[in-house]
Amino acid sequence: MKLASLKHRRDGKLIIVSRDLRQAVDASDIAKTLQDALDDWDTLSPLLRARYDALNADHVSGRFTFDPFACASPLPRAFQWADGSAYVNHVELVRKARGATMPESFWTDPLMYQGMSDKFLGPREDIALCDEAWGCDFEAEVAVITDDVPMAVSPQDASQHIKLLMLVNDVSLRNLIPSELAKGFGFFQSKPASAFSPVAVTPDELTEHWQDNKIHLPLEVNLNGDQFGAPDAGVDMTFDFSELVAHAAKSRHLGSGTIIGSGTVSNLDRSKGSCCIAERRMLEILDLGAPQTPFLLYGDRVSIEMHDKEGRSIFGKIEQEVVSYG
């Protein structure tokens, strides 16, 4: 099943999107918003799925052309957005870039921070930047949305609470990070609003590519029309999504609509490219002695997308331009 939210007030208007992302149909009579659907998922998801099946079979009235430009994030805002760092190889490289060593515990205990969730960027919404000197970077990731998750859930049981998946551009302001983390209290100003894919999908839409609570497909990133990277999201993922959900719920309940990100997708195979500029810059330092790739400048465009083995877009495309704020 594929779900999206049209721009409408703060929380959007729920629609169902066809498997090929061409058609959509209103679902607000079943649940006004995606958050409403998640709050009563066991009751409402069968009704949504029945309409989804009818849409794909051309047996539903009121169909209209799906337009990602009309979409907000599937959850335009969320009660909780927690981003992990499941690709530890990426963490190691980025920490090297700012002269920080990596404790061995990072390989056994996931990193996670709580991000801005009161307003997400839509999939085609500009990245407004006050100052290019802040070092704006994209971070291409995968994320899951949960229903209610009990505190202290095991990784084995956590997987049943994963209801939907999305793609993410976790925007980072790299040059604000070092001084902020030096205070010992985590990210805040260096992590502005993230953007999510037009569509959120249930795990079964990924068919055999959803295994071991990971998506085994390349995550494709383009910068100004050129491929920047396409690492496989299922390779070199140290912590799978069930482990990330369980980690987040260690000492607290997670409410329905909680979003948990994978962190920047990264492969040890460097031929696959990178999903963020900071990683490429670190590799350039290691290979060439100095970074060559600049951080994002006004007018730069980034896109993030995932295709199945037949070349069909699964989540739709995140496509954004960096613009000056003010």
Secondary structure, DSSP 8 states (H G I E B T S, - for coil): -EEEEE--TTT-EEEEE-TTSSEEEE-TTT-SSHHHHHHTHHHHHHHHHHHHHHHHTT--SS-EE--GGGB--SSSS-S-EEEE---HHHHHHHHHHTT----GGGGTS--EEE---SS-B-TT--EEES-GGG-EE-BEEEEEEES-B-TT--HHHHGGGEEEEEEEE--EEGGGHHHHHHTTS--STT----EE-S-EE-GGGGGGGEETTEE-SB-EEEETTEEEE--BTTSS-SS-HHHHHHHHTSSS-B-TT-EEE--S---S-GGGB-SBHHHHHHHHHHHHSS--S--B-TT-EEEEE-B-TTS-BSS--EEEEEEE--
